Amino acid sequence: MNRLLLESFTKDRIYYGETLIKNEGNVTLHTHTFFEIFFIIEGEIDYFINDKYIHLKTGTIQLVFPHNKHAFFRKHTFKTARIINIAFVSELIGEDIHYLLSEADRDSKKELEVFKFDSNLFNLLVKRSLQLKNAISIREKELMLFNILMNYLIEYIHVNNSHINAAPLWLKNAMEEMQKEEHFKTGLRSFIKLSSKSQEHLTRMLKQHYGYTPTKYINDLRLEYVSEKLISTDLQISVIIYDSGFNNIAYFETLFKEKYHVTPRRYRQLNQKLFK
């Protein structure tokens, strides 16, 4: 924020901004002491938060907690992105919002997942954001912010409960254990062993509650491992691939391009330049 905006933010405790990130634009990796909620209202952009990479499209919303490390950047998407962001101090979090935040973030990770909102609700929240922008009094701004956060968090909790919390505990525990290197590198046999279920039952329950197969879940974990190693090490790409558990480079490269839209070599070039 520039000096004028910072003075306004200090006075009102709420800041409204609109950002246009063009195809060559990046935002420096940073943290801050306040909350921020942003809306992708046009285009798409790549996003880095807490050591995780996410591709954001029009209609998505993200709540950023204080001290989250994050940045917008260009990895494989080169469309112009238009973003509304609202920053606000923690003191504006009242009891109702605090309760919803604790329900949405039950594990106290200080990070909420990104998902594409229902278009009607998304448009409503954008409308409320514009009302906040045009509000004259501080009280009116605070009321608009309260409305935005209430609607956002209620929808988040509803979606989260519908698709994730209904999963049985044994499945959640097995999935969490599979995130360890010694398990996802071994693959499906580790997943079956950790679940204590048959392969058929594991597959059926995973598809029912999360929408994908054990193989896809394992491959996604391996791809995340590879993407992190491409940036943080100078190891040969083939060494990283085999170390992740993949034993077919052609198959791996197909999956990697589907997920990241670039080759592993190009991914390393783009991201090492940004984060080193």
Phi and psi restraints in degrees (value plus and minus 20) as a CYANA .aco file:
   2 ASN   PHI    -100.0   -60.0
   2 ASN   PSI     155.0   195.0
   3 ARG   PHI     -77.8   -37.8
   3 ARG   PSI     -64.5   -24.5
   4 LEU   PHI     -82.4   -42.4
   4 LEU   PSI     -65.9   -25.9
   5 LEU   PHI     -86.0   -46.0
   5 LEU   PSI     -57.9   -17.9
   6 LEU   PHI     -83.9   -43.9
   6 LEU   PSI     -61.1   -21.1
   7 GLU   PHI     -83.5   -43.5
   7 GLU   PSI     -61.0   -21.0
   8 SER   PHI     -84.3   -44.3
   8 SER   PSI     -62.9   -22.9
   9 PHE   PHI     -83.8   -43.8
   9 PHE   PSI     -61.9   -21.9
  10 THR   PHI     -82.6   -42.6
  10 THR   PSI     -57.6   -17.6
  11 LYS   PHI     -94.8   -54.8
  11 LYS   PSI     -71.3   -31.3
  12 ASP   PHI    -107.5   -67.5
  12 ASP   PSI     -41.5    -1.5
  13 ARG   PHI      49.6    89.6
  13 ARG   PSI     -11.5    28.5
  14 ILE   PHI    -157.6  -117.6
  14 ILE   PSI     115.5   155.5
  15 TYR   PHI    -146.8  -106.8
  15 TYR   PSI     110.7   150.7
  16 TYR   PHI    -129.7   -89.7
  16 TYR   PSI     114.4   154.4
  17 GLY   PHI    -165.5  -125.5
  17 GLY   PSI     135.2   175.2
  18 GLU   PHI    -144.5  -104.5
  18 GLU   PSI     111.6   151.6
  19 THR   PHI    -143.8  -103.8
  19 THR   PSI     113.9   153.9
  20 LEU   PHI    -132.2   -92.2
  20 LEU   PSI      90.8   130.8
  21 ILE   PHI    -121.5   -81.5
  21 ILE   PSI      91.4   131.4
  22 LYS   PHI    -101.6   -61.6
  22 LYS   PSI     157.0   197.0
  23 ASN   PHI     -84.3   -44.3
  23 ASN   PSI     -36.5     3.5
  24 GLU   PHI    -125.7   -85.7
  24 GLU   PSI     -17.1    22.9
  25 GLY   PHI    -106.2   -66.2
  25 GLY   PSI     123.6   163.6
  26 ASN   PHI    -155.7  -115.7
  26 ASN   PSI     136.6   176.6
  27 VAL   PHI    -134.6   -94.6
  27 VAL   PSI     110.5   150.5
  28 THR   PHI     -81.3   -41.3
  28 THR   PSI     119.6   159.6
  29 LEU   PHI     -77.8   -37.8
  29 LEU   PSI     109.9   149.9
  30 HIS   PHI    -176.7  -136.7
  30 HIS   PSI     150.5   190.5
  31 THR   PHI    -153.4  -113.4
  31 THR   PSI     146.5   186.5
  32 HIS   PHI    -172.7  -132.7
  32 HIS   PSI     148.2   188.2
  33 THR   PHI    -113.4   -73.4
  33 THR   PSI     -17.7    22.3
  34 PHE   PHI    -137.7   -97.7
  34 PHE   PSI     148.4   188.4
  35 PHE   PHI     -99.4   -59.4
  35 PHE   PSI     137.7   177.7
  36 GLU   PHI    -168.3  -128.3
  36 GLU   PSI     116.5   156.5
  37 ILE   PHI    -144.4  -104.4
  37 ILE   PSI     112.5   152.5
  38 PHE   PHI    -152.0  -112.0
  38 PHE   PSI     134.5   174.5
  39 PHE   PHI    -143.1  -103.1
  39 PHE   PSI     109.8   149.8
  40 ILE   PHI    -108.1   -68.1
  40 ILE   PSI      83.5   123.5
  41 ILE   PHI    -119.1   -79.1
  41 ILE   PSI     -29.2    10.8
  42 GLU   PHI    -181.3  -141.3
  42 GLU   PSI     119.0   159.0
  43 GLY   PHI      58.5    98.5
  43 GLY   PSI    -174.8  -134.8
  44 GLU   PHI    -173.9  -133.9
  44 GLU   PSI     138.7   178.7
  45 ILE   PHI    -173.1  -133.1
  45 ILE   PSI     135.3   175.3
  46 ASP   PHI    -113.2   -73.2
  46 ASP   PSI     130.5   170.5
  47 TYR   PHI    -162.1  -122.1
  47 TYR   PSI     118.6   158.6
  48 PHE   PHI    -139.3   -99.3
  48 PHE   PSI     107.4   147.4
  49 ILE   PHI    -166.9  -126.9
  49 ILE   PSI     106.9   146.9
  50 ASN   PHI      28.7    68.7
  50 ASN   PSI      30.3    70.3
  51 ASP   PHI      49.3    89.3
  51 ASP   PSI       0.4    40.4
  52 LYS   PHI    -148.0  -108.0
  52 LYS   PSI     122.6   162.6
  53 TYR   PHI    -127.2   -87.2
  53 TYR   PSI     113.4   153.4
  54 ILE   PHI    -154.8  -114.8
  54 ILE   PSI     121.9   161.9
  55 HIS   PHI    -121.5   -81.5
  55 HIS   PSI     101.8   141.8
  56 LEU   PHI    -128.2   -88.2
  56 LEU   PSI     115.0   155.0
  57 LYS   PHI    -138.1   -98.1
  57 LYS   PSI     148.7   188.7
  58 THR   PHI     -72.2   -32.2
  58 THR   PSI     113.2   153.2
  59 GLY   PHI      80.5   120.5
  59 GLY   PSI     -20.8    19.2
  60 THR   PHI    -119.1   -79.1
  60 THR   PSI     134.3   174.3
  61 ILE   PHI    -152.2  -112.2
  61 ILE   PSI     122.2   162.2
  62 GLN   PHI    -155.1  -115.1
  62 GLN   PSI     112.3   152.3
  63 LEU   PHI    -120.0   -80.0
  63 LEU   PSI     105.0   145.0
  64 VAL   PHI    -125.9   -85.9
  64 VAL   PSI     102.7   142.7
  65 PHE   PHI    -100.6   -60.6
  65 PHE   PSI     138.2   178.2
  66 PRO   PHI     -75.9   -35.9
  66 PRO   PSI     118.9   158.9
  67 HIS   PHI      54.9    94.9
  67 HIS   PSI     -15.5    24.5
  68 ASN   PHI     -86.5   -46.5
  68 ASN   PSI     115.1   155.1
  69 LYS   PHI    -109.8   -69.8
  69 LYS   PSI      99.0   139.0
  70 HIS   PHI    -173.1  -133.1
  70 HIS   PSI     145.1   185.1
  71 ALA   PHI    -189.6  -149.6
  71 ALA   PSI     129.0   169.0
  72 PHE   PHI    -110.4   -70.4
  72 PHE   PSI     125.2   165.2
  73 PHE   PHI    -179.0  -139.0
  73 PHE   PSI     156.6   196.6
  74 ARG   PHI    -132.3   -92.3
  74 ARG   PSI      94.3   134.3
  75 LYS   PHI    -129.7   -89.7
  75 LYS   PSI     -75.4   -35.4
  76 HIS   PHI    -160.7  -120.7
  76 HIS   PSI     -21.8    18.2
  77 THR   PHI    -126.7   -86.7
  77 THR   PSI     109.0   149.0
  78 PHE   PHI    -144.9  -104.9
  78 PHE   PSI       5.5    45.5
  79 LYS   PHI    -106.6   -66.6
  79 LYS   PSI     129.9   169.9
  80 THR   PHI     -88.2   -48.2
  80 THR   PSI     116.1   156.1
  81 ALA   PHI    -138.7   -98.7
  81 ALA   PSI     114.2   154.2
  82 ARG   PHI    -131.4   -91.4
  82 ARG   PSI     110.2   150.2
  83 ILE   PHI    -151.2  -111.2
  83 ILE   PSI     115.7   155.7
  84 ILE   PHI    -120.4   -80.4
  84 ILE   PSI     110.2   150.2
  85 ASN   PHI    -151.6  -111.6
  85 ASN   PSI     121.3   161.3
  86 ILE   PHI    -144.1  -104.1
  86 ILE   PSI     100.8   140.8
  87 ALA   PHI    -124.1   -84.1
  87 ALA   PSI     124.9   164.9
  88 PHE   PHI    -174.7  -134.7
  88 PHE   PSI     129.1   169.1
  89 VAL   PHI     -97.6   -57.6
  89 VAL   PSI     135.6   175.6
  90 SER   PHI     -82.5   -42.5
  90 SER   PSI     -47.7    -7.7
  91 GLU   PHI     -83.2   -43.2
  91 GLU   PSI     -37.2     2.8
  92 LEU   PHI    -102.7   -62.7
  92 LEU   PSI     -24.8    15.2
  93 ILE   PHI    -100.4   -60.4
  93 ILE   PSI      82.8   122.8
  94 GLY   PHI    -102.5   -62.5
  94 GLY   PSI    -194.8  -154.8
  95 GLU   PHI     -81.9   -41.9
  95 GLU   PSI     -62.2   -22.2
  96 ASP   PHI     -83.7   -43.7
  96 ASP   PSI     -67.0   -27.0
  97 ILE   PHI     -88.8   -48.8
  97 ILE   PSI     -58.7   -18.7
  98 HIS   PHI     -80.4   -40.4
  98 HIS   PSI     -60.4   -20.4
  99 TYR   PHI     -83.9   -43.9
  99 TYR   PSI     -66.0   -26.0
 100 LEU   PHI     -84.7   -44.7
 100 LEU   PSI     -57.7   -17.7
 101 LEU   PHI     -81.9   -41.9
 101 LEU   PSI     -61.9   -21.9
 102 SER   PHI     -87.5   -47.5
 102 SER   PSI     -52.5   -12.5
 103 GLU   PHI     -91.3   -51.3
 103 GLU   PSI     -58.7   -18.7
 104 ALA   PHI     -91.9   -51.9
 104 ALA   PSI     -54.0   -14.0
 105 ASP   PHI    -136.6   -96.6
 105 ASP   PSI      43.9    83.9
 106 ARG   PHI     -83.1   -43.1
 106 ARG   PSI     -47.5    -7.5
 107 ASP   PHI    -108.7   -68.7
 107 ASP   PSI     -16.5    23.5
 108 SER   PHI      34.9    74.9
 108 SER   PSI      19.9    59.9
 109 LYS   PHI    -103.8   -63.8
 109 LYS   PSI     -29.8    10.2
 110 LYS   PHI      37.2    77.2
 110 LYS   PSI      21.6    61.6
 111 GLU   PHI    -178.5  -138.5
 111 GLU   PSI     107.8   147.8
 112 LEU   PHI    -130.0   -90.0
 112 LEU   PSI     126.8   166.8
 113 GLU   PHI     -90.2   -50.2
 113 GLU   PSI     137.5   177.5
 114 VAL   PHI    -118.6   -78.6
 114 VAL   PSI     114.3   154.3
 115 PHE   PHI    -166.6  -126.6
 115 PHE   PSI     138.2   178.2
 116 LYS   PHI     -99.8   -59.8
 116 LYS   PSI     101.4   141.4
 117 PHE   PHI     -96.6   -56.6
 117 PHE   PSI     135.5   175.5
 118 ASP   PHI     -72.7   -32.7
 118 ASP   PSI     114.2   154.2
 119 SER   PHI     -81.4   -41.4
 119 SER   PSI     -56.6   -16.6
 120 ASN   PHI     -85.6   -45.6
 120 ASN   PSI     -63.5   -23.5
 121 LEU   PHI     -88.0   -48.0
 121 LEU   PSI     -61.4   -21.4
 122 PHE   PHI     -79.1   -39.1
 122 PHE   PSI     -66.2   -26.2
 123 ASN   PHI     -83.4   -43.4
 123 ASN   PSI     -55.7   -15.7
 124 LEU   PHI     -84.2   -44.2
 124 LEU   PSI     -64.1   -24.1
 125 LEU   PHI     -88.0   -48.0
 125 LEU   PSI     -54.7   -14.7
 126 VAL   PHI     -84.9   -44.9
 126 VAL   PSI     -61.4   -21.4
 127 LYS   PHI     -80.4   -40.4
 127 LYS   PSI     -64.1   -24.1
 128 ARG   PHI     -83.2   -43.2
 128 ARG   PSI     -55.9   -15.9
 129 SER   PHI     -83.7   -43.7
 129 SER   PSI     -61.7   -21.7
 130 LEU   PHI     -87.6   -47.6
 130 LEU   PSI     -55.1   -15.1
 131 GLN   PHI     -84.5   -44.5
 131 GLN   PSI     -58.0   -18.0
 132 LEU   PHI     -83.7   -43.7
 132 LEU   PSI     -63.5   -23.5
 133 LYS   PHI     -77.2   -37.2
 133 LYS   PSI     -61.9   -21.9
 134 ASN   PHI    -110.4   -70.4
 134 ASN   PSI     -22.7    17.3
 135 ALA   PHI     -85.0   -45.0
 135 ALA   PSI     121.3   161.3
 136 ILE   PHI    -110.1   -70.1
 136 ILE   PSI     -64.1   -24.1
 137 SER   PHI    -112.0   -72.0
 137 SER   PSI     132.6   172.6
 138 ILE   PHI     -83.4   -43.4
 138 ILE   PSI     -59.1   -19.1
 139 ARG   PHI     -81.2   -41.2
 139 ARG   PSI     -61.5   -21.5
 140 GLU   PHI     -85.3   -45.3
 140 GLU   PSI     -58.9   -18.9
 141 LYS   PHI     -81.2   -41.2
 141 LYS   PSI     -62.7   -22.7
 142 GLU   PHI     -85.0   -45.0
 142 GLU   PSI     -57.0   -17.0
 143 LEU   PHI     -87.0   -47.0
 143 LEU   PSI     -60.8   -20.8
 144 MET   PHI     -84.7   -44.7
 144 MET   PSI     -60.8   -20.8
 145 LEU   PHI     -82.4   -42.4
 145 LEU   PSI     -63.7   -23.7
 146 PHE   PHI     -79.1   -39.1
 146 PHE   PSI     -63.4   -23.4
 147 ASN   PHI     -82.7   -42.7
 147 ASN   PSI     -63.7   -23.7
 148 ILE   PHI     -81.8   -41.8
 148 ILE   PSI     -69.0   -29.0
 149 LEU   PHI     -86.3   -46.3
 149 LEU   PSI     -60.1   -20.1
 150 MET   PHI     -81.2   -41.2
 150 MET   PSI     -69.9   -29.9
 151 ASN   PHI     -84.3   -44.3
 151 ASN   PSI     -62.2   -22.2
 152 TYR   PHI     -82.3   -42.3
 152 TYR   PSI     -69.5   -29.5
 153 LEU   PHI     -90.5   -50.5
 153 LEU   PSI     -57.6   -17.6
 154 ILE   PHI     -82.6   -42.6
 154 ILE   PSI     -63.1   -23.1
 155 GLU   PHI     -86.1   -46.1
 155 GLU   PSI     -61.1   -21.1
 156 TYR   PHI     -80.3   -40.3
 156 TYR   PSI     -66.6   -26.6
 157 ILE   PHI     -84.8   -44.8
 157 ILE   PSI     -59.9   -19.9
 158 HIS   PHI     -81.8   -41.8
 158 HIS   PSI     -67.9   -27.9
 159 VAL   PHI     -85.5   -45.5
 159 VAL   PSI     -62.4   -22.4
 160 ASN   PHI     -83.0   -43.0
 160 ASN   PSI     -63.3   -23.3
 161 ASN   PHI     -86.4   -46.4
 161 ASN   PSI     -57.0   -17.0
 162 SER   PHI     -88.9   -48.9
 162 SER   PSI     -56.3   -16.3
 163 HIS   PHI    -128.5   -88.5
 163 HIS   PSI     -37.6     2.4
 164 ILE   PHI    -143.5  -103.5
 164 ILE   PSI     -72.6   -32.6
 165 ASN   PHI     -86.6   -46.6
 165 ASN   PSI     -38.0     2.0
 166 ALA   PHI     -96.4   -56.4
 166 ALA   PSI     -31.4     8.6
 167 ALA   PHI     -87.4   -47.4
 167 ALA   PSI     124.0   164.0
 168 PRO   PHI     -86.2   -46.2
 168 PRO   PSI     134.1   174.1
 169 LEU   PHI     -81.8   -41.8
 169 LEU   PSI     -57.6   -17.6
 170 TRP   PHI     -81.5   -41.5
 170 TRP   PSI     -54.5   -14.5
 171 LEU   PHI     -92.9   -52.9
 171 LEU   PSI     -63.0   -23.0
 172 LYS   PHI     -79.5   -39.5
 172 LYS   PSI     -64.3   -24.3
 173 ASN   PHI     -84.9   -44.9
 173 ASN   PSI     -62.1   -22.1
 174 ALA   PHI     -84.1   -44.1
 174 ALA   PSI     -60.6   -20.6
 175 MET   PHI     -85.5   -45.5
 175 MET   PSI     -59.7   -19.7
 176 GLU   PHI     -84.4   -44.4
 176 GLU   PSI     -62.7   -22.7
 177 GLU   PHI     -85.2   -45.2
 177 GLU   PSI     -55.1   -15.1
 178 MET   PHI     -84.6   -44.6
 178 MET   PSI     -37.3     2.7
 179 GLN   PHI     -93.5   -53.5
 179 GLN   PSI     -30.8     9.2
 180 LYS   PHI     -98.7   -58.7
 180 LYS   PSI     122.6   162.6
 181 GLU   PHI     -75.7   -35.7
 181 GLU   PSI     -62.4   -22.4
 182 GLU   PHI     -84.9   -44.9
 182 GLU   PSI     -37.5     2.5
 183 HIS   PHI    -117.4   -77.4
 183 HIS   PSI     -69.7   -29.7
 184 PHE   PHI     -90.1   -50.1
 184 PHE   PSI     -44.8    -4.8
 185 LYS   PHI     -89.4   -49.4
 185 LYS   PSI     -54.7   -14.7
 186 THR   PHI     -93.5   -53.5
 186 THR   PSI     -57.9   -17.9
 187 GLY   PHI      78.5   118.5
 187 GLY   PSI    -165.8  -125.8
 188 LEU   PHI     -79.5   -39.5
 188 LEU   PSI     -59.6   -19.6
 189 ARG   PHI     -83.6   -43.6
 189 ARG   PSI     -53.3   -13.3
 190 SER   PHI     -87.7   -47.7
 190 SER   PSI     -60.5   -20.5
 191 PHE   PHI     -81.6   -41.6
 191 PHE   PSI     -64.8   -24.8
 192 ILE   PHI     -83.7   -43.7
 192 ILE   PSI     -64.1   -24.1
 193 LYS   PHI     -83.7   -43.7
 193 LYS   PSI     -63.8   -23.8
 194 LEU   PHI     -85.7   -45.7
 194 LEU   PSI     -53.1   -13.1
 195 SER   PHI     -98.9   -58.9
 195 SER   PSI     -44.1    -4.1
 196 SER   PHI      40.6    80.6
 196 SER   PSI       6.6    46.6
 197 LYS   PHI    -143.7  -103.7
 197 LYS   PSI     147.0   187.0
 198 SER   PHI     -91.2   -51.2
 198 SER   PSI     139.2   179.2
 199 GLN   PHI     -79.7   -39.7
 199 GLN   PSI     -58.1   -18.1
 200 GLU   PHI     -85.1   -45.1
 200 GLU   PSI     -63.8   -23.8
 201 HIS   PHI     -89.7   -49.7
 201 HIS   PSI     -60.9   -20.9
 202 LEU   PHI     -79.6   -39.6
 202 LEU   PSI     -66.5   -26.5
 203 THR   PHI     -82.2   -42.2
 203 THR   PSI     -64.5   -24.5
 204 ARG   PHI     -82.5   -42.5
 204 ARG   PSI     -64.9   -24.9
 205 MET   PHI     -92.2   -52.2
 205 MET   PSI     -56.5   -16.5
 206 LEU   PHI     -85.6   -45.6
 206 LEU   PSI     -62.2   -22.2
 207 LYS   PHI     -87.2   -47.2
 207 LYS   PSI     -57.2   -17.2
 208 GLN   PHI     -85.4   -45.4
 208 GLN   PSI     -63.4   -23.4
 209 HIS   PHI    -115.6   -75.6
 209 HIS   PSI     -44.4    -4.4
 210 TYR   PHI    -144.9  -104.9
 210 TYR   PSI     -34.5     5.5
 211 GLY   PHI      65.6   105.6
 211 GLY   PSI      -7.7    32.3
 212 TYR   PHI    -164.0  -124.0
 212 TYR   PSI     149.2   189.2
 213 THR   PHI    -108.8   -68.8
 213 THR   PSI     143.2   183.2
 214 PRO   PHI     -76.6   -36.6
 214 PRO   PSI     -59.2   -19.2
 215 THR   PHI     -82.3   -42.3
 215 THR   PSI     -63.0   -23.0
 216 LYS   PHI     -84.5   -44.5
 216 LYS   PSI     -62.2   -22.2
 217 TYR   PHI     -80.9   -40.9
 217 TYR   PSI     -65.2   -25.2
 218 ILE   PHI     -84.6   -44.6
 218 ILE   PSI     -64.3   -24.3
 219 ASN   PHI     -81.6   -41.6
 219 ASN   PSI     -59.3   -19.3
 220 ASP   PHI     -83.9   -43.9
 220 ASP   PSI     -60.9   -20.9
 221 LEU   PHI     -82.4   -42.4
 221 LEU   PSI     -62.2   -22.2
 222 ARG   PHI     -86.4   -46.4
 222 ARG   PSI     -59.7   -19.7
 223 LEU   PHI     -84.2   -44.2
 223 LEU   PSI     -60.3   -20.3
 224 GLU   PHI     -83.3   -43.3
 224 GLU   PSI     -60.2   -20.2
 225 TYR   PHI     -81.6   -41.6
 225 TYR   PSI     -67.3   -27.3
 226 VAL   PHI     -82.6   -42.6
 226 VAL   PSI     -65.2   -25.2
 227 SER   PHI     -80.7   -40.7
 227 SER   PSI     -58.1   -18.1
 228 GLU   PHI     -88.8   -48.8
 228 GLU   PSI     -62.0   -22.0
 229 LYS   PHI     -88.4   -48.4
 229 LYS   PSI     -52.0   -12.0
 230 LEU   PHI     -81.2   -41.2
 230 LEU   PSI     -53.8   -13.8
 231 ILE   PHI    -106.6   -66.6
 231 ILE   PSI     -61.4   -21.4
 232 SER   PHI    -110.8   -70.8
 232 SER   PSI     -30.4     9.6
 233 THR   PHI    -152.1  -112.1
 233 THR   PSI     148.8   188.8
 234 ASP   PHI    -130.8   -90.8
 234 ASP   PSI      -0.2    39.8
 235 LEU   PHI     -82.8   -42.8
 235 LEU   PSI     131.1   171.1
 236 GLN   PHI     -79.6   -39.6
 236 GLN   PSI     123.3   163.3
 237 ILE   PHI     -80.5   -40.5
 237 ILE   PSI     -61.1   -21.1
 238 SER   PHI     -83.7   -43.7
 238 SER   PSI     -55.5   -15.5
 239 VAL   PHI     -85.0   -45.0
 239 VAL   PSI     -63.5   -23.5
 240 ILE   PHI     -83.0   -43.0
 240 ILE   PSI     -62.8   -22.8
 241 ILE   PHI     -80.2   -40.2
 241 ILE   PSI     -71.4   -31.4
 242 TYR   PHI     -86.1   -46.1
 242 TYR   PSI     -55.6   -15.6
 243 ASP   PHI     -86.0   -46.0
 243 ASP   PSI     -48.2    -8.2
 244 SER   PHI     -93.4   -53.4
 244 SER   PSI     -38.9     1.1
 245 GLY   PHI      98.6   138.6
 245 GLY   PSI     -34.4     5.6
 246 PHE   PHI     -91.8   -51.8
 246 PHE   PSI     118.8   158.8
 247 ASN   PHI    -140.5  -100.5
 247 ASN   PSI     -10.1    29.9
 248 ASN   PHI    -155.3  -115.3
 248 ASN   PSI      85.7   125.7
 249 ILE   PHI     -84.5   -44.5
 249 ILE   PSI     -59.3   -19.3
 250 ALA   PHI     -82.7   -42.7
 250 ALA   PSI     -63.2   -23.2
 251 TYR   PHI     -83.8   -43.8
 251 TYR   PSI     -63.6   -23.6
 252 PHE   PHI     -79.1   -39.1
 252 PHE   PSI     -67.8   -27.8
 253 GLU   PHI     -82.6   -42.6
 253 GLU   PSI     -54.1   -14.1
 254 THR   PHI     -83.7   -43.7
 254 THR   PSI     -66.8   -26.8
 255 LEU   PHI     -84.9   -44.9
 255 LEU   PSI     -61.1   -21.1
 256 PHE   PHI     -83.7   -43.7
 256 PHE   PSI     -63.2   -23.2
 257 LYS   PHI     -88.8   -48.8
 257 LYS   PSI     -53.2   -13.2
 258 GLU   PHI     -84.1   -44.1
 258 GLU   PSI     -57.8   -17.8
 259 LYS   PHI    -103.1   -63.1
 259 LYS   PSI     -63.3   -23.3
 260 TYR   PHI    -130.6   -90.6
 260 TYR   PSI     -28.8    11.2
 261 HIS   PHI      46.4    86.4
 261 HIS   PSI      -6.7    33.3
 262 VAL   PHI    -162.1  -122.1
 262 VAL   PSI     146.8   186.8
 263 THR   PHI     -94.3   -54.3
 263 THR   PSI     140.3   180.3
 264 PRO   PHI     -77.0   -37.0
 264 PRO   PSI     -59.8   -19.8
 265 ARG   PHI     -83.6   -43.6
 265 ARG   PSI     -64.3   -24.3
 266 ARG   PHI     -87.8   -47.8
 266 ARG   PSI     -57.2   -17.2
 267 TYR   PHI     -79.1   -39.1
 267 TYR   PSI     -64.5   -24.5
 268 ARG   PHI     -83.0   -43.0
 268 ARG   PSI     -64.6   -24.6
 269 GLN   PHI     -80.7   -40.7
 269 GLN   PSI     -65.9   -25.9
 270 LEU   PHI     -87.3   -47.3
 270 LEU   PSI     -64.6   -24.6
 271 ASN   PHI    -102.6   -62.6
 271 ASN   PSI     -53.5   -13.5
 272 GLN   PHI     -85.1   -45.1
 272 GLN   PSI     -54.6   -14.6
 273 LYS   PHI     -86.3   -46.3
 273 LYS   PSI     -54.2   -14.2
 274 LEU   PHI    -100.0   -60.0
 274 LEU   PSI     -61.4   -21.4
 275 PHE   PHI    -125.3   -85.3
 275 PHE   PSI     -16.7    23.3
